[in-house]
Amino acid sequence: MDATFTVAGLFAGIGGLELGLQRAGGHTELLCECWAPAQLVLAEQWPETELHSDVRTLAALPSVDVVTAGFPCQDLSQAGRTAGITGANSSLVSHVFRLLKQAQPRWLVLENVRNMLVLDKGRAMRYLIDELEGLGYRWAYRLVDSRSSGVPQRRQRVLLVASRTEDPRSVLMADEAGELNPATFADTAHGFYWTEGLTGVGWAKDALPTLKGGSSVGIPSPPAAWVPSLPVGRQIITPIIEDAEALQGFPRGWTAPAQVDGKRNGPRWKLVGNAVTVGVSAWLGRRLSEPGEPITTGTPFDKSRWPTAAWGGAGRAWASPLSMWPVQEPYSHLVDVLDLEQAVPLSHRATAGFVSRAERSTLRFDADFLVALKDHLRIKAAELGAA
């Protein structure tokens, strides 16, 4: 493929896939997105690109090299309804296959949540693979951790690449760096979900757990961070929306065009939480532009349980032993990404709820973390009393 390749983005969201591909030489000729706040972002960031509002009414794809589709995950995500691939939102991926019947892109890129591999006993993946093979595509997929791109967010997403004419392994399976040395992660900050505490906290050293999209008032499990170096009362904080953008690899303020309703941040958290990490798609774009030699052998499997990486075609499938870290980009420590002055201390109510659940939980917590939480709770209670 030439250094510059053309792209059509379906279910484009705020353009995480397309922005990464652009950084690797891609030129976006079509964007399709139905949600009005996301459309505002796309129109601002790609003012010269055709923007279509509904994949269901899109008659045909332009002649492009790459078609992307980060199709809706609400029916697949553990944070959503898990209705499956036939749910009202996720079933929209069927329009990708409708459009591909008349199009001849060199590459197709699909992206979705890790839960897609196990949902409904693997039926979601079997549906996608059966549809692709029915159209004559070979395919490969790989679970990729966003931290491999250098951002301090532990986010694992399935990337699936398919082609009628090329070997998808040359894109997804030509790189293998292995997980970063644990010593690289600093003790200066830890991320967790403050809405949990009984069965899990999403604990992450020197990173936040996955940013998630959700309701209009924010993400369903907003992450928090414990930063021991901050003063008591500010050690337990939640990131601002610009931090979230940076944790996804976007420029700060990328989603500002969507903030038009007067509400604090409006739909911006949902937009960012649903997005594709830009650095991951930039790596993908580099390999789409310059495919490499596949570096893995595989083990045949029967598609009843989907591994974290695999490839196949024409009814056959092989599991790959590759890790979730195709590359190791220079790592940004969490304290260097968060705006520690603007970050919002976790409220008394939120802290009290988490502490209560943690005390009843059978989970093991870092002792210093529990002390910091209780000190934070004491300060917040005193502030309420003084108010």
Backbone torsions as a table, in degrees:
resi	resn	phi	psi	omega
1	MET	NA	143.5	177.9
2	ASP	-63.9	162.9	179.1
3	ALA	-57.4	-31.0	175.6
4	THR	-108.1	126.2	179.3
5	PHE	-129.0	159.4	-174.2
6	THR	-103.8	150.6	-170.4
7	VAL	-136.5	140.8	166.7
8	ALA	-120.9	123.5	-175.4
9	GLY	-108.0	113.5	175.9
10	LEU	-98.8	147.8	-175.0
11	PHE	50.5	51.8	-166.2
12	ALA	-72.4	-19.4	-178.3
13	GLY	58.9	-126.2	176.6
14	ILE	-103.5	14.3	169.3
15	GLY	87.5	28.3	179.2
16	GLY	-62.3	-43.0	176.4
17	LEU	-65.3	-47.4	-174.2
18	GLU	-68.1	-37.3	179.2
19	LEU	-66.2	-41.9	177.2
20	GLY	-63.8	-43.7	177.8
21	LEU	-63.8	-35.8	177.7
22	GLN	-62.0	-39.6	179.7
23	ARG	-67.5	-18.3	178.0
24	ALA	-100.3	10.1	177.4
25	GLY	108.0	4.0	-179.0
26	GLY	-79.3	148.4	175.4
27	HIS	-122.5	118.6	-175.2
28	THR	-85.6	121.6	-178.0
29	GLU	-103.6	-18.4	178.9
30	LEU	-149.3	137.9	171.3
31	LEU	-126.2	137.5	178.5
32	CYS	-129.4	122.1	-177.2
33	GLU	-156.9	133.8	-173.3
34	CYS	-95.6	-21.6	-173.3
35	TRP	-85.0	125.6	-173.1
36	ALA	-57.1	-44.9	178.6
37	PRO	-60.1	-38.9	177.0
38	ALA	-66.9	-37.4	177.6
39	GLN	-59.5	-39.1	179.2
40	LEU	-61.4	-40.4	178.8
41	VAL	-66.9	-47.0	-178.8
42	LEU	-62.3	-42.2	-179.3
43	ALA	-63.5	-34.5	178.3
44	GLU	-73.2	-41.9	-173.1
45	GLN	-84.8	-27.3	177.3
46	TRP	-127.8	67.2	-172.8
47	PRO	-64.6	-22.7	-177.0
48	GLU	-96.2	0.0	-175.4
49	THR	-97.6	138.6	176.8
50	GLU	-60.9	131.0	-179.4
51	LEU	-120.7	113.4	179.6
52	HIS	-101.7	144.2	-168.9
53	SER	-94.7	-11.4	-173.5
54	ASP	-154.7	117.4	-179.6
55	VAL	-62.2	-25.7	-178.4
56	ARG	-69.7	-23.0	-179.5
57	THR	-108.5	3.3	177.3
58	LEU	-74.2	116.8	-172.7
59	ALA	-76.9	-35.4	-176.1
60	ALA	-160.7	157.5	175.2
61	LEU	-90.6	147.2	172.2
62	PRO	-69.7	165.7	177.0
63	SER	-76.6	102.6	-177.1
64	VAL	-132.5	166.3	178.8
65	ASP	-80.8	-35.8	-173.1
66	VAL	-131.6	131.2	170.7
67	VAL	-111.7	126.8	178.6
68	THR	-111.8	150.5	178.6
69	ALA	-155.4	96.6	170.9
70	GLY	-88.8	71.1	-168.5
71	PHE	-64.5	156.9	-172.0
72	PRO	-53.9	138.3	-176.3
73	CYS	-109.3	2.9	-174.8
74	GLN	-56.8	-34.2	-178.1
75	ASP	-87.1	-1.1	-178.6
76	LEU	-113.9	-27.2	-171.2
77	SER	-75.3	145.6	173.6
78	GLN	-66.1	-22.8	177.4
79	ALA	-82.9	-9.6	-179.4
80	GLY	-106.9	-145.3	-173.0
81	ARG	-92.1	-11.4	-178.4
82	THR	47.3	45.9	177.8
83	ALA	-77.1	-17.1	177.5
84	GLY	103.0	-177.9	-176.3
85	ILE	-67.0	-19.8	179.1
86	THR	-94.0	5.1	176.1
87	GLY	-63.3	164.1	-172.8
88	ALA	-57.2	-35.6	-178.1
89	ASN	-87.4	-52.6	-174.2
90	SER	-67.8	-24.5	179.2
91	SER	-67.1	-11.7	177.6
92	LEU	-63.3	-16.2	177.4
93	VAL	-61.5	-20.3	178.2
94	SER	-59.3	-26.4	179.4
95	HIS	-73.0	-24.2	172.9
96	VAL	-61.6	-46.6	-179.2
97	PHE	-68.1	-34.6	175.2
98	ARG	-59.7	-46.2	-177.3
99	LEU	-70.6	-32.9	-179.1
100	LEU	-69.4	-20.5	178.8
101	LYS	-62.6	-26.1	-178.4
102	GLN	-110.3	1.4	-175.2
103	ALA	-116.1	160.3	-178.3
104	GLN	-132.7	56.3	176.6
105	PRO	-69.7	153.7	175.8
106	ARG	-70.7	-36.4	-176.5
107	TRP	-133.7	146.0	168.4
108	LEU	-119.1	135.3	177.6
109	VAL	-123.5	120.6	172.9
110	LEU	-111.8	148.8	179.7
111	GLU	-141.0	139.5	176.2
112	ASN	-163.8	-177.3	-174.0
113	VAL	-75.0	157.8	178.8
114	ARG	-57.9	-34.8	-176.6
115	ASN	-60.1	-18.3	178.8
116	MET	-59.8	-26.5	-177.1
117	LEU	-72.4	-25.9	-174.3
118	VAL	-117.0	-13.1	-174.5
119	LEU	-59.8	136.6	175.2
120	ASP	53.9	40.9	178.3
121	LYS	56.3	36.6	175.2
122	GLY	85.7	4.1	-175.8
123	ARG	-66.3	-32.3	179.3
124	ALA	-61.4	-46.6	179.2
125	MET	-65.9	-40.1	-179.7
126	ARG	-62.9	-37.2	177.1
127	TYR	-61.4	-49.0	-178.9
128	LEU	-61.5	-46.5	-177.6
129	ILE	-66.2	-41.9	178.5
130	ASP	-61.4	-40.7	179.0
131	GLU	-65.2	-43.6	-180.0
132	LEU	-63.9	-46.5	-179.1
133	GLU	-66.4	-31.8	176.0
134	GLY	-64.3	-24.7	177.4
135	LEU	-94.3	4.9	177.1
136	GLY	87.0	19.0	-177.7
137	TYR	-91.9	142.6	159.6
138	ARG	-90.8	155.1	-172.0
139	TRP	-143.3	157.9	169.6
140	ALA	-150.3	147.7	174.4
141	TYR	-139.0	160.5	-179.8
142	ARG	-154.0	133.3	172.2
143	LEU	-78.7	126.6	-175.1
144	VAL	-124.2	133.7	176.9
145	ASP	-90.0	127.6	-177.9
146	SER	-61.1	-24.2	178.9
147	ARG	-62.1	-22.1	177.5
148	SER	-63.0	-23.5	179.1
149	SER	-88.1	1.4	174.6
150	GLY	101.5	-7.3	-179.4
151	VAL	-88.3	143.8	-179.3
152	PRO	-84.9	62.5	175.5
153	GLN	-136.9	118.5	179.3
154	ARG	-81.6	94.4	-173.3
155	ARG	-132.7	123.4	-177.1
156	GLN	-116.4	121.8	-177.2
157	ARG	-133.3	148.4	178.2
158	VAL	-85.5	123.9	169.8
159	LEU	-107.3	126.7	178.9
160	LEU	-121.2	125.3	178.9
161	VAL	-117.7	135.3	-179.5
162	ALA	-137.9	154.3	-179.8
163	SER	-157.3	147.8	173.0
164	ARG	-85.1	-23.9	-170.5
165	THR	-117.8	-16.6	-173.9
166	GLU	-120.1	169.4	177.0
167	ASP	-93.9	109.2	-177.1
168	PRO	-61.4	-22.3	177.5
169	ARG	-61.8	-27.3	-178.6
170	SER	-69.1	-13.0	175.7
171	VAL	-98.0	-55.7	-172.2
172	LEU	-86.1	-20.7	-171.4
173	MET	-123.4	27.9	176.5
174	ALA	-101.7	-0.1	-179.5
175	ASP	-133.8	141.4	175.2
176	GLU	-154.7	112.1	179.3
177	ALA	-105.5	-24.6	-174.8
178	GLY	78.1	160.6	-176.0
179	GLU	-63.6	145.7	-178.9
180	LEU	-60.8	144.6	176.0
181	ASN	-56.4	126.0	-178.3
182	PRO	-54.2	-26.5	179.9
183	ALA	-65.7	-17.1	178.6
184	THR	-69.0	-30.6	-177.2
185	PHE	-78.1	126.6	-176.1
186	ALA	-83.8	159.7	176.3
187	ASP	-90.8	11.7	-174.0
188	THR	-77.8	-16.0	178.3
189	ALA	-160.7	147.5	174.9
190	HIS	-132.8	139.6	177.7
191	GLY	-101.8	153.0	178.1
192	PHE	-160.4	164.7	173.9
193	TYR	-94.6	114.6	-178.0
194	TRP	-76.0	-13.5	177.5
195	THR	-80.5	-7.8	179.0
196	GLU	-105.6	-165.2	178.5
197	GLY	142.4	-18.0	177.7
198	LEU	-93.1	-45.5	-176.3
199	THR	-117.7	-8.7	-179.9
200	GLY	178.8	155.5	178.9
201	VAL	-130.7	-1.3	-178.2
202	GLY	63.3	29.3	-173.8
203	TRP	-54.9	131.1	-179.1
204	ALA	-141.8	126.6	176.8
205	LYS	-81.6	127.1	177.6
206	ASP	57.3	34.1	178.9
207	ALA	-164.0	161.5	167.4
208	LEU	-95.5	150.3	169.9
209	PRO	-68.2	175.0	-172.5
210	THR	-52.7	126.7	168.5
211	LEU	-70.6	134.7	-174.1
212	LYS	-123.7	144.7	173.1
213	GLY	-84.3	160.0	-178.8
214	GLY	-173.6	-135.6	-172.0
215	SER	-74.0	174.9	-178.1
216	SER	-69.3	-15.2	-179.2
217	VAL	-95.7	0.9	177.9
218	GLY	142.3	-169.2	-179.7
219	ILE	-87.9	147.1	-171.6
220	PRO	-66.4	-29.8	176.0
221	SER	-127.3	74.3	-175.9
222	PRO	-59.2	135.6	178.6
223	PRO	-78.7	156.3	172.0
224	ALA	-131.3	169.2	178.6
225	ALA	-134.6	142.6	172.3
226	TRP	-103.3	116.2	-179.0
227	VAL	-118.8	95.4	-173.3
228	PRO	-59.2	-25.1	-175.9
229	SER	-76.2	-14.3	-179.5
230	LEU	-79.1	160.3	178.6
231	PRO	-62.8	151.2	175.6
232	VAL	-58.7	133.6	-173.8
233	GLY	102.0	-17.2	175.8
234	ARG	-126.5	7.3	-178.5
235	GLN	-74.4	-25.5	179.3
236	ILE	-107.4	108.6	-170.8
237	ILE	-131.2	160.9	171.6
238	THR	-116.4	142.7	-175.9
239	PRO	-71.1	154.5	171.2
240	ILE	-83.6	167.8	-173.9
241	ILE	-62.9	-34.3	178.5
242	GLU	-66.6	-32.4	173.1
243	ASP	-61.8	-44.6	-179.9
244	ALA	-60.5	-41.1	176.9
245	GLU	-59.4	-45.0	-179.8
246	ALA	-65.8	-36.2	178.7
247	LEU	-67.2	-18.1	174.3
248	GLN	-98.7	1.8	177.0
249	GLY	87.5	7.2	177.7
250	PHE	-88.3	155.0	168.6
251	PRO	-61.2	144.1	176.7
252	ARG	-60.6	135.0	-178.3
253	GLY	90.4	3.1	-176.6
254	TRP	-55.1	-39.5	-176.6
255	THR	-94.1	7.2	-178.8
256	ALA	-55.2	-33.0	178.7
257	PRO	-60.3	-19.2	-179.1
258	ALA	-84.3	-9.1	-176.5
259	GLN	-89.2	82.3	-173.7
260	VAL	-125.3	-1.9	-174.0
261	ASP	-98.9	3.7	178.8
262	GLY	85.6	-13.5	179.1
263	LYS	-77.6	152.8	178.0
264	ARG	-65.0	113.7	-179.0
265	ASN	70.5	-20.6	179.4
266	GLY	52.4	-129.0	-177.8
267	PRO	-88.1	10.5	-169.7
268	ARG	-64.2	-37.1	178.3
269	TRP	-61.6	-42.8	179.8
270	LYS	-64.9	-41.2	179.3
271	LEU	-60.5	-46.0	-178.4
272	VAL	-69.4	-42.1	-178.3
273	GLY	-64.1	-26.9	179.8
274	ASN	-88.4	-4.9	-169.3
275	ALA	-81.8	166.6	172.7
276	VAL	-92.8	136.2	178.5
277	THR	-64.5	125.6	-170.9
278	VAL	-63.1	-40.8	-178.8
279	GLY	-63.3	-33.1	177.5
280	VAL	-66.9	-43.8	-180.0
281	SER	-72.3	-24.6	174.8
282	ALA	-67.9	-42.8	174.0
283	TRP	-59.3	-45.2	178.7
284	LEU	-59.1	-43.5	179.9
285	GLY	-62.2	-37.9	178.7
286	ARG	-63.6	-37.2	179.1
287	ARG	-77.7	-30.2	172.9
288	LEU	-64.5	-37.2	179.6
289	SER	-73.4	-38.6	-178.6
290	GLU	-134.0	82.1	179.1
291	PRO	-58.9	149.9	-178.5
292	GLY	-116.4	-174.8	179.8
293	GLU	-84.5	123.2	177.9
294	PRO	-57.4	137.5	-173.0
295	ILE	-111.4	13.6	-174.1
296	THR	-125.7	150.8	164.9
297	THR	-101.8	169.5	-175.6
298	GLY	-139.3	168.6	178.4
299	THR	-119.1	125.8	179.2
300	PRO	-58.5	142.6	174.0
301	PHE	-141.8	165.9	-168.5
302	ASP	-102.2	12.7	177.5
303	LYS	66.8	19.3	174.3
304	SER	-89.5	-29.6	174.0
305	ARG	-133.6	126.0	-173.0
306	TRP	-95.9	122.8	178.9
307	PRO	-73.8	-179.8	-178.8
308	THR	-77.0	-13.3	174.5
309	ALA	-152.9	141.1	-177.9
310	ALA	-164.4	167.3	173.7
311	TRP	-148.6	165.6	178.2
312	GLY	175.7	-167.3	-179.7
313	GLY	165.3	156.4	176.6
314	ALA	53.1	39.8	174.6
315	GLY	86.9	-2.3	-178.7
316	ARG	-115.8	152.5	-176.1
317	ALA	-146.6	144.4	179.0
318	TRP	-129.6	134.5	175.3
319	ALA	-84.0	141.2	-179.4
320	SER	-110.2	143.6	178.1
321	PRO	-86.6	6.7	-175.3
322	LEU	-64.0	151.6	-178.3
323	SER	-82.6	-179.7	175.9
324	MET	-86.2	8.2	-176.9
325	TRP	-121.8	82.7	177.6
326	PRO	-66.3	-31.2	179.4
327	VAL	-136.3	168.5	172.6
328	GLN	-130.7	88.0	176.3
329	GLU	-74.5	155.4	178.8
330	PRO	-51.2	129.6	-170.5
331	TYR	-87.5	132.7	175.5
332	SER	-95.6	122.3	179.9
333	HIS	-70.5	148.8	-173.8
334	LEU	-59.4	-40.1	-178.8
335	VAL	-66.7	-19.3	179.1
336	ASP	-87.7	-14.5	179.4
337	VAL	-97.1	-39.8	179.5
338	LEU	-70.2	140.0	171.4
339	ASP	-83.5	94.2	-171.7
340	LEU	-67.2	-22.9	178.1
341	GLU	-78.9	-35.2	-177.5
342	GLN	-92.2	-17.1	-178.8
343	ALA	-57.2	146.5	-173.5
344	VAL	-96.3	123.9	176.0
345	PRO	-60.5	140.8	178.2
346	LEU	-62.2	136.2	-174.1
347	SER	-67.7	163.3	177.0
348	HIS	-59.6	-45.1	-177.9
349	ARG	-62.8	-46.1	-179.1
350	ALA	-65.4	-41.6	-180.0
351	THR	-66.1	-43.6	180.0
352	ALA	-61.0	-40.5	178.5
353	GLY	-64.3	-42.2	-179.7
354	PHE	-67.3	-44.1	-179.9
355	VAL	-61.1	-41.6	179.3
356	SER	-60.9	-44.2	179.7
357	ARG	-68.3	-38.7	-179.1
358	ALA	-64.4	-37.9	-179.3
359	GLU	-69.5	-26.7	178.7
360	ARG	-91.5	-10.7	-173.5
361	SER	-80.0	155.9	172.3
362	THR	-90.2	-0.2	177.8
363	LEU	-69.7	152.6	176.3
364	ARG	-97.8	127.6	-178.4
365	PHE	-113.7	150.3	172.9
366	ASP	-59.1	127.8	-175.7
367	ALA	-61.1	-40.9	179.3
368	ASP	-66.3	-32.8	177.2
369	PHE	-64.3	-44.6	179.2
370	LEU	-63.2	-39.6	176.8
371	VAL	-62.1	-43.8	179.8
372	ALA	-63.1	-39.9	177.9
373	LEU	-61.4	-45.5	-177.6
374	LYS	-69.8	-35.5	173.9
375	ASP	-64.2	-41.2	177.8
376	HIS	-61.9	-42.9	-179.9
377	LEU	-63.3	-40.4	179.5
378	ARG	-62.5	-44.4	-179.6
379	ILE	-64.5	-43.5	-178.6
380	LYS	-66.4	-35.2	176.8
381	ALA	-66.1	-40.3	179.3
382	ALA	-65.4	-38.3	178.1
383	GLU	-64.9	-37.4	177.0
384	LEU	-66.1	-39.3	-179.7
385	GLY	-67.0	-30.5	-179.2
386	ALA	-83.4	-13.5	-175.2
387	ALA	-75.6	NA	NA
